[in-house]
């Protein structure tokens, strides 16, 4: 009996020890397996899914990068943390439309505007070569048409009167060298040849010298009036020939690399809506306009009937060369942010995900895709901004909490709260008006966990920056936008 009890006790102890050992072994194996198999694919900024690095570090906002593990990636290699799934009813209510990425011949087509201007090579400026007074003016207003040889005005100039007297005296000497020198002086003072011949024959000095039109044209500038004292450095009258005109066109900086001389263009005017003028680029100006960030190019047109009038606005289409086998998407499907472009991929089964792309030239309503998409992939072409906003919110929340689980469904009927605002102080270094950005050095923002740092902020569209100069101590307020970035909504100088 005692032997049976002893055997039972030993057996129980052995079984228990075996179970304990087995469970400990299994736990250790599972832990080791998990730690050895779970690998980091890349590191991403908590507030910007497009900022990725291959090793730990800091984001542009000074925050620690968060690891994204391979087991958090979907089958196609896409990061699944900022994807969303829509129910069929929500897709229908939002009016979500999709389109395929196409590969086809692509021709740059720049739609822009311009204005008609004078052909500067056919403008003549009338200057005098001696000080004097306008005695009689025969041109009354800008726009007046004149012919070559028409009398423009009469001038009294002491130097011209004296030069005539010297010429008459030279004639009386009979010496050819003195006569020639005196005549050359009259020509240098721009006295007309017919007046010199008249002076030679009559020996009578003209107190008022007549000035004639040097070419056909219209008066494009009239800077004098009767009785006005004029000097050689003054432009008295400008005459412009309208038989040819220039069309000056502005092209956006992003399209400038595709513009070359000789490209064909079509021009439409509201003045003649049924007419089309065909031309080509004859000159590309060498600099970008600092304020508008555009490149100015020039087209030239014959204008025998003077239908094209200086100052007219025109709609211009510039055609580039064909690029065969080019990936392109509708321009409306592209989401542009301050420093990147992306689209929304339609993955099927109501699942959507942002994808960063690199874009090229635009042509009409389509835009070239250089990198980020493949032929045949489906992208969202309407309601993509709503989906992108939700994806950015979900991705940021999941990465910040490092939580895993099913993707939230946008079909939930939940009101969104107004975004929180945060106050801080710092120094405004630079205002970048063309991009609605400012560069600021700020102190710690404890509510966001931000340390001291210098960074670029977007500014709200209605924020008036005119009252705050650069290199000023400021107090400002920020809030998070739908794209996941932060923008300044209020700013004031600290006195």
FITORKE-125324 format. One record per residue (C-alpha): x, y, z; residue number from 1. Coordinates in Angstrom, 2 decimals, padded with zeros to 5 digits. Example, Ala and Ser with C-alpha at 12.3 -4.5 7.8 and 13.67 -1.06 7.14 Angstrom:
<atoms>
<<012.30,-004.50,007.80>,1>;
<<013.67,-001.06,007.14>,2>;
</atoms>
This chain:
<atoms>
<<000.00,000.00,000.00>,1>;
<<002.78,002.37,000.99>,2>;
<<004.65,001.44,-002.17>,3>;
<<001.61,002.30,-004.26>,4>;
<<001.28,005.70,-002.56>,5>;
<<004.96,006.43,-003.05>,6>;
<<004.81,005.52,-006.74>,7>;
<<001.72,007.69,-007.28>,8>;
<<003.36,010.68,-005.60>,9>;
<<006.55,010.30,-007.66>,10>;
<<004.51,009.91,-010.82>,11>;
<<002.54,013.07,-010.07>,12>;
<<005.72,015.00,-009.33>,13>;
<<007.29,013.78,-012.57>,14>;
<<004.27,014.64,-014.67>,15>;
<<004.06,018.10,-013.09>,16>;
<<007.74,018.73,-013.64>,17>;
<<007.43,017.56,-017.22>,18>;
<<004.53,019.86,-017.85>,19>;
<<006.39,022.77,-016.23>,20>;
<<009.51,022.11,-018.23>,21>;
<<007.55,021.69,-021.43>,22>;
<<005.61,024.94,-020.95>,23>;
<<008.76,026.86,-020.01>,24>;
<<010.49,025.52,-023.07>,25>;
<<007.59,026.44,-025.32>,26>;
<<007.38,029.95,-023.92>,27>;
<<011.07,030.43,-024.37>,28>;
<<010.89,029.11,-027.90>,29>;
<<007.98,031.38,-028.79>,30>;
<<009.68,034.41,-027.32>,31>;
<<012.93,033.65,-029.07>,32>;
<<011.18,032.97,-032.34>,33>;
<<009.23,036.21,-032.17>,34>;
<<012.27,038.27,-031.34>,35>;
<<014.34,036.62,-034.03>,36>;
<<011.71,036.72,-036.79>,37>;
<<010.30,040.24,-036.28>,38>;
<<012.49,042.51,-038.38>,39>;
<<012.32,046.26,-038.91>,40>;
<<011.56,047.15,-042.53>,41>;
<<012.26,050.89,-042.17>,42>;
<<011.86,053.84,-039.80>,43>;
<<009.19,056.47,-040.37>,44>;
<<008.39,059.94,-038.99>,45>;
<<005.37,059.79,-036.64>,46>;
<<003.70,062.77,-038.29>,47>;
<<004.79,062.27,-041.93>,48>;
<<004.41,058.85,-043.56>,49>;
<<006.52,059.97,-046.53>,50>;
<<009.64,060.58,-044.41>,51>;
<<011.41,057.18,-044.24>,52>;
<<014.91,056.12,-043.25>,53>;
<<016.81,052.83,-043.03>,54>;
<<017.99,053.47,-039.46>,55>;
<<016.77,055.19,-036.26>,56>;
<<016.99,058.96,-036.06>,57>;
<<015.02,062.18,-035.83>,58>;
<<012.26,063.50,-038.07>,59>;
<<012.41,067.05,-039.51>,60>;
<<010.18,068.05,-036.58>,61>;
<<012.68,066.68,-034.04>,62>;
<<010.66,063.59,-033.08>,63>;
<<012.04,060.05,-032.78>,64>;
<<011.47,057.91,-035.85>,65>;
<<009.14,054.93,-035.29>,66>;
<<009.98,051.43,-036.59>,67>;
<<007.71,049.71,-039.10>,68>;
<<008.14,045.93,-038.95>,69>;
<<007.92,043.55,-041.88>,70>;
<<004.96,041.79,-040.25>,71>;
<<003.12,045.13,-040.39>,72>;
<<003.46,045.25,-044.16>,73>;
<<000.80,044.07,-046.56>,74>;
<<001.47,041.42,-049.21>,75>;
<<002.46,043.92,-051.92>,76>;
<<005.15,045.50,-049.81>,77>;
<<002.95,048.52,-049.01>,78>;
<<002.82,049.90,-045.47>,79>;
<<-000.59,048.93,-044.16>,80>;
<<-000.64,051.24,-041.16>,81>;
<<-002.27,054.17,-042.98>,82>;
<<-004.70,052.23,-045.18>,83>;
<<-008.46,052.58,-044.79>,84>;
<<-011.38,050.35,-045.69>,85>;
<<-014.68,051.84,-046.84>,86>;
<<-018.01,050.14,-046.79>,87>;
<<-019.87,050.04,-050.14>,88>;
<<-022.42,052.56,-048.86>,89>;
<<-019.70,055.08,-047.95>,90>;
<<-017.99,054.61,-051.34>,91>;
<<-021.30,055.36,-053.01>,92>;
<<-022.10,058.35,-050.79>,93>;
<<-018.67,059.92,-051.26>,94>;
<<-018.84,059.46,-055.01>,95>;
<<-015.52,057.64,-055.15>,96>;
<<-014.37,057.08,-058.73>,97>;
<<-011.31,055.15,-059.81>,98>;
<<-009.21,055.08,-062.96>,99>;
<<-006.33,053.00,-064.25>,100>;
<<-002.75,054.15,-064.68>,101>;
<<-002.18,054.27,-068.43>,102>;
<<000.92,053.99,-070.60>,103>;
<<000.58,055.74,-073.95>,104>;
<<002.23,058.40,-076.13>,105>;
<<002.43,061.59,-074.13>,106>;
<<002.84,065.07,-075.53>,107>;
<<003.47,068.07,-073.35>,108>;
<<000.72,070.62,-073.75>,109>;
<<001.13,073.82,-071.77>,110>;
<<-002.00,075.90,-071.33>,111>;
<<-001.10,079.44,-070.34>,112>;
<<-001.85,083.11,-070.95>,113>;
<<000.06,086.05,-072.39>,114>;
<<-000.35,089.52,-073.81>,115>;
<<000.38,091.32,-077.07>,116>;
<<003.25,093.81,-076.96>,117>;
<<005.14,096.01,-079.42>,118>;
<<007.94,094.51,-081.47>,119>;
<<010.80,096.26,-079.68>,120>;
<<013.03,095.95,-082.72>,121>;
<<010.60,098.26,-084.58>,122>;
<<010.31,101.05,-081.99>,123>;
<<012.11,104.34,-082.65>,124>;
<<012.79,106.89,-079.90>,125>;
<<013.20,110.52,-080.98>,126>;
<<015.93,112.42,-079.08>,127>;
<<017.43,115.83,-079.64>,128>;
<<021.18,116.50,-079.77>,129>;
<<021.04,119.95,-078.21>,130>;
<<019.17,121.67,-075.38>,131>;
<<016.17,123.66,-076.46>,132>;
<<012.48,124.50,-076.19>,133>;
<<009.52,122.92,-078.01>,134>;
<<008.07,125.82,-079.96>,135>;
<<005.32,124.00,-081.91>,136>;
<<004.05,120.43,-081.43>,137>;
<<002.25,118.72,-084.32>,138>;
<<001.50,115.42,-082.54>,139>;
<<-001.39,115.60,-080.11>,140>;
<<-001.76,112.24,-078.35>,141>;
<<-000.55,108.71,-077.85>,142>;
<<-001.90,106.33,-080.50>,143>;
<<-001.81,108.92,-083.26>,144>;
<<-000.65,107.47,-086.56>,145>;
<<002.20,109.11,-088.47>,146>;
<<004.06,108.46,-091.70>,147>;
<<007.79,108.61,-092.26>,148>;
<<008.72,112.26,-092.96>,149>;
<<005.71,113.77,-091.15>,150>;
<<006.54,116.87,-089.10>,151>;
<<006.55,116.07,-085.38>,152>;
<<007.55,119.39,-083.78>,153>;
<<009.66,122.55,-084.14>,154>;
<<012.38,123.39,-081.63>,155>;
<<014.38,126.47,-080.74>,156>;
<<017.91,125.51,-079.69>,157>;
<<020.71,128.12,-079.44>,158>;
<<023.35,125.53,-080.38>,159>;
<<021.51,124.76,-083.63>,160>;
<<021.15,128.45,-084.48>,161>;
<<024.86,129.06,-083.86>,162>;
<<025.84,126.05,-085.98>,163>;
<<023.84,127.45,-088.90>,164>;
<<025.63,130.78,-088.59>,165>;
<<029.00,129.06,-088.55>,166>;
<<028.10,127.21,-091.74>,167>;
<<027.11,130.41,-093.55>,168>;
<<030.38,132.02,-092.50>,169>;
<<032.28,128.97,-093.71>,170>;
<<030.58,129.22,-097.09>,171>;
<<031.72,132.81,-097.41>,172>;
<<035.37,131.78,-096.96>,173>;
<<035.28,129.49,-099.96>,174>;
<<037.65,127.06,-098.25>,175>;
<<036.50,123.46,-098.78>,176>;
<<037.95,122.09,-095.56>,177>;
<<036.22,124.70,-093.39>,178>;
<<032.92,124.25,-095.26>,179>;
<<033.14,120.47,-094.87>,180>;
<<033.85,120.68,-091.12>,181>;
<<030.99,123.11,-090.57>,182>;
<<028.57,120.91,-092.52>,183>;
<<029.62,117.83,-090.57>,184>;
<<028.85,119.68,-087.35>,185>;
<<025.30,120.38,-088.60>,186>;
<<024.84,116.70,-089.45>,187>;
<<026.16,115.69,-086.03>,188>;
<<023.50,117.91,-084.45>,189>;
<<020.90,115.95,-086.49>,190>;
<<019.84,118.84,-088.70>,191>;
<<018.07,117.36,-091.76>,192>;
<<019.92,117.31,-095.10>,193>;
<<017.17,119.29,-096.82>,194>;
<<017.53,122.08,-094.25>,195>;
<<021.31,122.18,-094.83>,196>;
<<020.78,122.49,-098.60>,197>;
<<018.19,125.22,-098.04>,198>;
<<020.62,127.05,-095.75>,199>;
<<023.35,126.79,-098.40>,200>;
<<021.17,128.30,-101.09>,201>;
<<019.36,131.02,-099.09>,202>;
<<022.08,131.89,-096.54>,203>;
<<019.20,132.50,-094.12>,204>;
<<019.29,131.07,-090.58>,205>;
<<016.16,129.21,-089.32>,206>;
<<015.41,130.08,-085.71>,207>;
<<013.23,126.98,-085.34>,208>;
<<014.49,123.62,-086.50>,209>;
<<011.91,121.09,-087.72>,210>;
<<012.01,117.47,-086.52>,211>;
<<010.42,114.78,-088.73>,212>;
<<009.18,111.20,-088.13>,213>;
<<011.94,108.67,-088.88>,214>;
<<009.49,105.80,-089.65>,215>;
<<005.84,104.86,-090.11>,216>;
<<003.99,103.89,-086.95>,217>;
<<001.86,105.01,-084.08>,218>;
<<002.88,107.27,-081.22>,219>;
<<003.52,104.87,-078.34>,220>;
<<004.97,107.53,-076.00>,221>;
<<004.62,111.32,-075.93>,222>;
<<006.80,112.94,-073.25>,223>;
<<006.76,116.62,-074.33>,224>;
<<004.38,119.56,-074.69>,225>;
<<004.61,122.97,-076.32>,226>;
<<006.95,125.30,-074.46>,227>;
<<008.75,122.50,-072.62>,228>;
<<012.52,122.65,-072.21>,229>;
<<014.15,119.43,-073.40>,230>;
<<017.63,117.95,-073.23>,231>;
<<019.39,115.24,-075.25>,232>;
<<018.85,112.59,-072.55>,233>;
<<015.05,112.97,-072.75>,234>;
<<012.85,110.80,-074.99>,235>;
<<010.52,113.23,-076.71>,236>;
<<008.40,110.83,-078.80>,237>;
<<008.43,107.05,-079.40>,238>;
<<007.08,105.57,-082.64>,239>;
<<006.09,101.88,-082.92>,240>;
<<005.56,099.91,-086.12>,241>;
<<002.63,097.44,-085.73>,242>;
<<003.28,095.42,-088.90>,243>;
<<004.69,092.75,-086.56>,244>;
<<003.96,092.24,-082.85>,245>;
<<005.32,090.15,-079.99>,246>;
<<003.28,087.82,-077.80>,247>;
<<004.84,087.49,-074.33>,248>;
<<003.88,084.28,-072.53>,249>;
<<004.40,083.15,-068.92>,250>;
<<005.26,079.48,-068.31>,251>;
<<005.38,078.00,-064.80>,252>;
<<008.81,077.17,-063.42>,253>;
<<007.99,073.44,-063.21>,254>;
<<007.38,073.37,-066.99>,255>;
<<010.37,075.51,-067.95>,256>;
<<012.71,072.58,-068.62>,257>;
<<010.43,071.40,-071.45>,258>;
<<010.35,074.74,-073.28>,259>;
<<012.70,075.14,-076.24>,260>;
<<012.81,077.55,-079.15>,261>;
<<010.82,076.43,-082.18>,262>;
<<007.96,074.70,-080.34>,263>;
<<004.62,075.32,-082.09>,264>;
<<001.84,077.22,-080.36>,265>;
<<-001.79,078.14,-080.95>,266>;
<<-003.26,081.47,-079.86>,267>;
<<-006.87,082.38,-079.16>,268>;
<<-008.17,085.89,-078.48>,269>;
<<-011.49,086.82,-076.92>,270>;
<<-011.45,089.71,-079.42>,271>;
<<-011.67,087.16,-082.29>,272>;
<<-013.08,083.96,-080.66>,273>;
<<-013.42,082.08,-083.94>,274>;
<<-009.89,082.77,-085.15>,275>;
<<-006.73,080.80,-084.38>,276>;
<<-003.20,082.17,-084.80>,277>;
<<-000.43,079.63,-085.29>,278>;
<<003.08,080.56,-084.24>,279>;
<<006.20,079.23,-082.59>,280>;
<<008.53,080.18,-079.77>,281>;
<<011.21,082.53,-081.12>,282>;
<<012.97,083.50,-077.90>,283>;
<<013.22,082.28,-074.29>,284>;
<<014.15,084.90,-071.72>,285>;
<<017.11,083.86,-069.55>,286>;
<<015.68,084.52,-066.09>,287>;
<<012.73,083.41,-063.93>,288>;
<<010.42,086.14,-062.66>,289>;
<<011.07,086.28,-058.88>,290>;
<<007.52,087.21,-057.85>,291>;
<<005.48,084.96,-060.14>,292>;
<<008.03,082.10,-060.47>,293>;
<<007.37,081.96,-064.20>,294>;
<<009.56,081.88,-067.30>,295>;
<<008.79,084.41,-070.01>,296>;
<<008.91,083.27,-073.63>,297>;
<<008.20,085.18,-076.83>,298>;
<<006.24,084.46,-079.98>,299>;
<<006.24,086.73,-083.05>,300>;
<<003.35,087.31,-085.45>,301>;
<<002.90,089.22,-088.70>,302>;
<<000.18,091.81,-088.21>,303>;
<<-000.55,093.48,-091.58>,304>;
<<-004.18,094.26,-090.71>,305>;
<<-003.27,095.32,-087.15>,306>;
<<-005.87,092.97,-085.68>,307>;
<<-003.41,092.10,-082.90>,308>;
<<-003.23,095.17,-080.70>,309>;
<<-000.70,095.79,-077.90>,310>;
<<-002.18,095.11,-074.47>,311>;
<<-004.55,092.33,-075.61>,312>;
<<-004.64,089.20,-073.48>,313>;
<<-004.46,085.82,-075.21>,314>;
<<-004.91,082.13,-074.36>,315>;
<<-001.95,080.10,-075.58>,316>;
<<-001.37,076.39,-076.02>,317>;
<<002.27,075.32,-076.46>,318>;
<<002.85,071.83,-077.91>,319>;
<<005.93,069.79,-077.03>,320>;
<<007.38,066.63,-078.54>,321>;
<<005.73,063.20,-078.22>,322>;
<<007.13,060.86,-075.54>,323>;
<<006.13,057.25,-076.36>,324>;
<<005.23,054.75,-073.63>,325>;
<<004.70,057.27,-070.83>,326>;
<<002.79,056.50,-067.62>,327>;
<<000.18,059.15,-066.87>,328>;
<<-002.84,059.79,-064.65>,329>;
<<-005.60,062.41,-064.60>,330>;
<<-004.32,065.60,-063.04>,331>;
<<-007.32,065.70,-060.71>,332>;
<<-006.18,062.42,-059.08>,333>;
<<-002.91,063.93,-057.81>,334>;
<<-002.67,065.21,-054.23>,335>;
<<-000.07,067.96,-053.89>,336>;
<<001.38,068.96,-050.52>,337>;
<<004.11,071.39,-049.56>,338>;
<<006.94,068.93,-050.18>,339>;
<<005.53,065.85,-051.88>,340>;
<<002.90,064.42,-054.24>,341>;
<<000.83,061.29,-053.75>,342>;
<<-002.19,059.39,-055.02>,343>;
<<-004.70,057.05,-053.41>,344>;
<<-004.39,053.43,-054.56>,345>;
<<-007.57,051.39,-054.87>,346>;
<<-006.47,047.93,-053.62>,347>;
<<-009.85,046.22,-053.97>,348>;
<<-012.46,045.03,-051.46>,349>;
<<-013.04,048.65,-050.36>,350>;
<<-009.42,049.08,-049.27>,351>;
<<-007.53,052.30,-050.13>,352>;
<<-003.99,053.45,-049.40>,353>;
<<-001.86,056.54,-050.13>,354>;
<<001.20,056.10,-052.35>,355>;
<<003.97,058.64,-052.89>,356>;
<<004.78,059.42,-056.53>,357>;
<<007.26,061.51,-058.51>,358>;
<<005.56,063.46,-061.29>,359>;
<<006.87,064.92,-064.52>,360>;
<<005.34,067.24,-067.08>,361>;
<<001.66,068.09,-067.50>,362>;
<<-000.32,067.88,-070.69>,363>;
<<-003.86,069.16,-070.71>,364>;
<<-005.77,067.29,-067.99>,365>;
<<-003.13,064.55,-067.53>,366>;
<<000.21,064.43,-065.74>,367>;
<<003.25,062.20,-066.26>,368>;
<<004.27,059.70,-063.55>,369>;
<<008.02,059.12,-063.32>,370>;
<<008.07,056.85,-060.27>,371>;
<<005.67,055.29,-057.76>,372>;
<<003.03,053.61,-059.96>,373>;
<<002.80,050.80,-062.48>,374>;
<<000.66,050.39,-065.56>,375>;
<<-002.79,049.01,-064.79>,376>;
<<-002.89,049.99,-061.11>,377>;
<<-006.12,051.62,-059.99>,378>;
<<-006.14,055.02,-058.32>,379>;
<<-008.89,057.23,-056.93>,380>;
<<-009.78,060.21,-059.11>,381>;
<<-012.50,061.76,-056.93>,382>;
<<-012.97,062.07,-053.14>,383>;
<<-009.27,061.23,-052.77>,384>;
<<-008.65,064.13,-050.40>,385>;
<<-011.15,062.76,-047.87>,386>;
<<-009.57,059.32,-048.03>,387>;
<<-006.06,060.77,-047.78>,388>;
<<-007.01,062.78,-044.71>,389>;
<<-008.43,059.72,-042.97>,390>;
<<-005.42,057.60,-043.93>,391>;
<<-003.00,060.17,-042.52>,392>;
<<-004.97,060.30,-039.26>,393>;
<<-005.08,056.52,-038.92>,394>;
<<-001.42,056.03,-039.80>,395>;
<<-000.26,058.67,-037.31>,396>;
<<-002.45,057.27,-034.53>,397>;
<<-001.29,053.69,-035.07>,398>;
<<002.37,054.59,-035.24>,399>;
<<002.22,056.81,-032.16>,400>;
<<000.51,054.13,-030.09>,401>;
<<002.35,051.20,-031.79>,402>;
<<-000.94,049.35,-031.62>,403>;
<<-001.94,046.66,-034.13>,404>;
<<-005.39,045.51,-035.09>,405>;
<<-008.09,045.72,-037.69>,406>;
<<-008.21,048.86,-039.80>,407>;
<<-010.86,051.40,-038.71>,408>;
<<-013.86,051.74,-040.95>,409>;
<<-014.71,055.18,-042.27>,410>;
<<-018.38,054.27,-042.21>,411>;
<<-018.63,055.01,-038.49>,412>;
<<-020.93,057.94,-037.77>,413>;
<<-018.67,059.92,-035.47>,414>;
<<-018.34,063.68,-035.32>,415>;
<<-014.82,065.04,-035.58>,416>;
<<-013.70,067.49,-032.96>,417>;
<<-011.95,070.72,-033.83>,418>;
<<-008.17,070.17,-033.92>,419>;
<<-006.35,071.16,-030.76>,420>;
<<-004.16,074.25,-030.78>,421>;
<<-000.80,074.77,-029.09>,422>;
<<000.97,077.98,-028.14>,423>;
<<004.70,078.63,-028.25>,424>;
<<007.30,081.37,-028.45>,425>;
<<010.32,081.70,-030.67>,426>;
<<012.04,083.72,-033.40>,427>;
<<010.72,084.25,-036.94>,428>;
<<013.72,083.92,-039.28>,429>;
<<012.32,083.89,-042.81>,430>;
<<009.00,084.40,-044.60>,431>;
<<008.63,082.30,-047.77>,432>;
<<005.57,083.95,-049.30>,433>;
<<005.56,081.87,-052.51>,434>;
<<005.00,078.67,-050.54>,435>;
<<003.02,080.02,-047.55>,436>;
<<005.86,078.91,-045.28>,437>;
<<007.93,080.43,-042.50>,438>;
<<011.15,079.33,-040.80>,439>;
<<010.95,079.53,-037.01>,440>;
<<013.15,078.60,-034.04>,441>;
<<010.87,077.76,-031.08>,442>;
<<011.23,076.63,-027.52>,443>;
<<009.92,073.30,-026.12>,444>;
<<006.25,072.50,-026.75>,445>;
<<005.55,070.12,-023.88>,446>;
<<002.04,069.18,-024.99>,447>;
<<003.49,067.72,-028.19>,448>;
<<006.71,066.43,-026.69>,449>;
<<008.76,068.70,-028.96>,450>;
<<012.20,069.96,-027.88>,451>;
<<013.88,073.24,-028.91>,452>;
<<014.34,073.20,-032.67>,453>;
<<014.35,075.20,-035.90>,454>;
<<011.81,074.12,-038.52>,455>;
<<009.55,075.24,-041.37>,456>;
<<005.84,075.72,-040.67>,457>;
<<003.00,076.14,-043.14>,458>;
<<000.87,079.23,-042.48>,459>;
<<-002.92,079.37,-042.55>,460>;
<<-004.28,081.00,-045.77>,461>;
<<-005.90,083.84,-043.80>,462>;
<<-002.83,084.63,-041.68>,463>;
<<-001.56,088.18,-042.29>,464>;
<<002.26,088.16,-042.23>,465>;
<<002.72,091.82,-043.17>,466>;
<<002.83,093.06,-039.57>,467>;
<<005.65,090.75,-038.44>,468>;
<<009.14,091.40,-039.89>,469>;
<<011.82,088.75,-040.17>,470>;
<<014.24,088.10,-037.26>,471>;
<<011.55,089.05,-034.73>,472>;
<<010.66,087.44,-031.40>,473>;
<<007.14,086.05,-031.77>,474>;
<<004.33,084.36,-029.89>,475>;
<<002.38,081.97,-032.11>,476>;
<<-000.31,079.29,-032.13>,477>;
<<-000.31,076.09,-034.22>,478>;
<<-002.76,073.35,-035.08>,479>;
<<-002.65,070.05,-036.90>,480>;
<<-004.00,069.99,-040.47>,481>;
<<-005.81,067.16,-042.22>,482>;
<<-002.56,066.13,-043.90>,483>;
<<-000.99,065.49,-040.49>,484>;
<<001.33,068.53,-040.58>,485>;
<<001.15,071.58,-038.31>,486>;
<<000.37,075.11,-039.46>,487>;
<<000.58,078.50,-037.77>,488>;
<<-002.84,080.08,-037.35>,489>;
<<-001.94,083.07,-035.18>,490>;
<<001.25,085.09,-034.80>,491>;
<<002.24,088.31,-033.08>,492>;
<<005.50,090.10,-032.36>,493>;
<<006.71,090.16,-028.76>,494>;
<<007.49,093.76,-027.88>,495>;
</atoms>
